[in-house]
Amino acid sequence: MPEPLPLSVVIVAKNEAHNLPRCLGSVQGWTTETVVALNATTDESEAVSHSFGAVVHRVPWQGYRDTKNAALALARCEWVLSLDADEWVSADLRRELEAFFARGDGANFAGARFPRKVWFINRWITHGDWYPDLSLRLLHRGRARWGGDAFVHEKVECDGPVATLRGDLLHHPYPSLSAHHVKIMEYARLFAEKQADQRRPWSLVAAVFRPGWRFFRSYVLRAGFLDGFPGFVAAIATAYYTFLRYACHYERLHRAEP
């Protein structure tokens, strides 16, 4: 049996018992350890994690960026693969990761990114704004950490070159259209809070024209039409989310009671 990769898998989760088996199963047996950082969890996530041999910690929620950095500090290995509970490693990505370490690329890079492919309605989305969605998720703890916005749209920042791998990270974030709507409403609210806190003015031009541009880019320029009707829905959803951000910002600035 081959030696496991010198790699810690780190997952931040809240009430994800239904998603964790697929995520944990995709990394079981070929990585050094799996760390699951649970925050305010009330379901069976801890028991599920233990059943796959994961180490479980309770980590208070501090926003996306800071919570992920707190979880990162719990890993034992220098190299960390950061996953969400609704993601899992494809066979192709596993082979790419094995080749990365076999080549000794850890000495040459501070991190690695790879495509993330979303299952939406009834198919994998492979065009439009949703793919390839290159995601930097493999990072060296001494040369990279989570940065960006403290509350949403966090991203890995590396002090050194970043490799690009070809295998897909698979993602099932939206079990239904209603679940998608709930998620984009939350992101739009966070966007509005950030804009208001930074005292950024609301823009009518952006609110009117940017949603249309996002649909055109996703569906036409990036060939979202090749993904059939789900590709059309994904392009509409992208445009709608763009509109919601500006609508929520407007509401935040002008809301009044009758």
C-alpha positions in Angstrom: 0.0 0.0 0.0 1.5 3.4 -1.0 2.4 5.9 1.6 -0.2 8.7 2.2 0.6 12.1 0.7 2.3 14.5 3.2 -1.0 16.4 3.2 -3.6 17.5 5.7 -7.2 18.0 4.5 -9.0 20.8 6.4 -12.8 21.2 6.2 -14.8 23.9 7.9 -18.4 22.8 8.4 -21.7 23.6 10.1 -24.5 21.0 10.1 -23.1 19.2 7.0 -23.7 15.5 8.1 -25.5 14.9 4.8 -22.5 16.1 2.7 -19.6 15.0 4.7 -19.5 11.3 3.8 -18.9 12.1 0.1 -16.3 14.7 0.9 -14.5 12.7 3.5 -14.6 9.5 1.5 -12.9 11.2 -1.4 -9.7 11.8 0.6 -9.8 8.8 2.9 -6.7 6.5 2.8 -4.3 8.6 0.7 -3.8 11.7 2.8 -1.9 12.0 6.1 -4.9 13.4 8.1 -8.3 15.0 7.8 -9.2 17.9 10.2 -12.9 18.9 10.4 -13.5 22.3 12.2 -17.2 22.4 13.3 -18.9 25.7 14.3 -22.2 25.8 16.1 -23.1 22.3 14.7 -26.2 20.6 16.0 -26.5 17.6 13.7 -24.4 14.4 13.4 -21.4 16.0 11.7 -19.0 15.1 14.5 -20.0 11.4 14.5 -19.9 11.2 10.7 -16.4 12.8 10.7 -15.1 10.4 13.4 -16.4 7.4 11.3 -14.1 8.4 8.5 -11.1 8.8 10.9 -11.1 12.6 10.9 -9.9 14.7 13.8 -12.7 17.0 15.0 -12.4 20.5 16.6 -15.0 23.0 17.6 -14.1 26.4 16.2 -16.2 29.5 16.8 -17.4 31.3 13.7 -15.2 34.4 13.0 -16.2 35.1 9.4 -15.1 33.1 6.4 -11.5 34.2 6.2 -10.6 34.1 9.9 -12.4 30.8 10.6 -10.6 29.2 7.8 -7.3 30.5 9.1 -8.1 29.2 12.5 -8.8 25.8 11.0 -5.6 25.9 9.0 -3.6 26.3 12.2 -5.0 22.9 13.4 -3.3 21.0 10.6 -0.1 19.0 11.3 1.3 18.9 7.8 3.0 21.8 6.0 0.8 21.2 3.0 -3.0 21.6 3.3 -5.9 20.8 1.0 -8.8 23.1 2.0 -12.3 21.7 1.1 -15.9 22.7 1.8 -18.2 19.9 2.9 -20.1 20.1 -0.3 -17.0 19.4 -2.4 -15.1 16.3 -3.1 -11.9 15.3 -4.9 -12.3 13.6 -8.3 -10.1 10.7 -9.3 -8.3 12.9 -11.8 -7.5 15.5 -9.2 -6.2 12.9 -6.8 -3.8 11.7 -9.6 -2.7 15.3 -10.2 -2.1 15.8 -6.5 -0.1 12.6 -6.3 2.0 13.7 -9.3 2.5 17.1 -7.7 4.2 15.6 -4.7 6.0 12.8 -6.6 7.7 15.5 -8.8 8.8 17.4 -5.7 6.8 20.5 -6.7 6.3 21.3 -3.1 9.8 22.9 -3.1 9.0 25.1 -6.1 5.5 26.4 -5.3 3.6 28.0 -2.5 0.2 26.6 -3.6 -1.8 25.1 -6.4 -5.1 25.8 -8.1 -7.4 23.6 -10.1 -10.8 23.7 -11.8 -14.0 23.5 -9.7 -16.9 21.9 -11.5 -20.5 22.5 -10.2 -23.4 20.0 -10.5 -26.5 22.1 -11.2 -30.1 20.8 -11.6 -29.2 17.7 -13.6 -25.7 18.0 -15.1 -22.1 19.2 -14.6 -21.7 22.8 -15.7 -18.6 23.0 -18.0 -19.0 26.4 -19.6 -20.0 30.0 -18.7 -18.9 31.9 -15.7 -19.1 28.8 -13.5 -16.3 26.8 -15.1 -13.4 26.3 -14.9 -13.6 28.6 -11.8 -9.9 27.9 -10.9 -9.7 27.6 -7.1 -6.5 27.9 -5.1 -7.1 25.2 -2.4 -3.7 23.5 -2.0 -1.4 25.7 0.1 1.8 25.6 2.0 1.1 26.8 5.5 4.4 28.7 5.8 3.9 30.6 2.5 0.1 31.0 2.2 -3.0 31.8 4.2 -6.6 32.9 3.7 -6.9 36.6 2.9 -9.3 38.9 1.1 -12.6 40.0 2.6 -13.1 39.1 6.3 -16.8 38.1 5.8 -17.3 36.8 2.3 -15.2 36.1 -0.9 -12.2 35.1 1.0 -9.2 33.8 -1.1 -5.9 32.2 -0.5 -2.9 34.6 -0.7 0.5 33.0 -1.5 4.0 34.2 -1.0 5.4 32.5 -4.0 4.5 30.9 -7.4 1.2 28.9 -7.8 0.9 25.8 -9.8 -2.1 24.9 -12.0 -3.4 21.4 -11.9 -5.9 19.9 -14.3 -8.1 17.6 -12.3 -11.5 18.8 -11.2 -12.7 19.6 -7.7 -16.3 18.5 -7.8 -18.9 20.7 -6.1 -22.6 20.2 -5.3 -23.6 23.5 -3.6 -27.3 23.8 -4.7 -29.5 20.7 -4.1 -32.4 22.8 -5.4 -33.2 26.2 -7.0 -34.6 27.4 -3.7 -31.4 26.5 -2.0 -29.5 28.5 -4.6 -31.7 31.5 -4.0 -31.2 31.4 -0.3 -27.4 31.3 -0.7 -27.2 34.2 -3.2 -29.5 36.3 -1.0 -27.1 35.8 1.8 -24.1 36.8 -0.3 -26.0 39.8 -1.7 -26.8 40.9 1.9 -23.1 40.6 2.9 -22.1 42.6 -0.2 -24.6 45.4 0.8 -23.2 45.5 4.3 -19.7 45.8 3.1 -20.6 48.5 0.6 -22.4 50.5 3.3 -19.7 50.0 5.9 -17.2 51.4 3.5 -19.5 54.2 2.5 -19.5 53.4 -1.1 -22.2 55.1 -3.2 -24.9 53.2 -4.9 -24.7 53.2 -8.7 -27.8 53.2 -10.9 -25.7 52.6 -14.0 -24.1 49.5 -12.5 -27.5 48.2 -11.2 -29.0 48.5 -14.7 -26.2 47.4 -17.0 -24.0 45.0 -15.1 -26.6 42.2 -14.8 -27.1 42.2 -18.5 -23.4 42.2 -19.2 -22.9 39.2 -16.8 -25.6 37.2 -18.6 -24.1 38.0 -22.0 -20.6 37.1 -20.9 -21.7 33.9 -19.3 -24.2 32.6 -21.8 -22.7 33.9 -25.1 -19.0 34.8 -24.8 -18.2 31.9 -22.5 -20.6 29.5 -24.3 -23.0 28.7 -21.4 -25.5 27.7 -24.0 -23.6 24.5 -24.5 -24.8 23.4 -21.1 -28.4 23.2 -22.2 -31.2 24.6 -20.2 -29.2 24.4 -16.9 -26.6 26.5 -18.5 -29.3 29.1 -19.4 -30.5 29.0 -15.8 -27.0 29.4 -14.5 -26.4 32.5 -16.7 -29.8 34.0 -15.5 -28.8 33.2 -11.9 -25.5 35.0 -12.3 -27.2 38.0 -13.7 -29.9 37.9 -11.0 -27.3 37.7 -8.2 -25.5 40.7 -9.7 -28.8 42.6 -9.7 -29.6 41.5 -6.1 -26.3 42.9 -4.8 -27.1 46.4 -6.0 -30.8 46.1 -5.0 -29.7 45.1 -1.4 -27.2 47.9 -1.3 -29.9 50.4 -2.4 -32.3 49.0 0.3 -29.6 49.2 2.9 -29.1 52.9 2.2 -32.7 53.9 1.7 -34.9 51.6 3.7 -37.7 53.5 5.6 -40.9 52.6 7.4 -44.2 54.0 6.1 
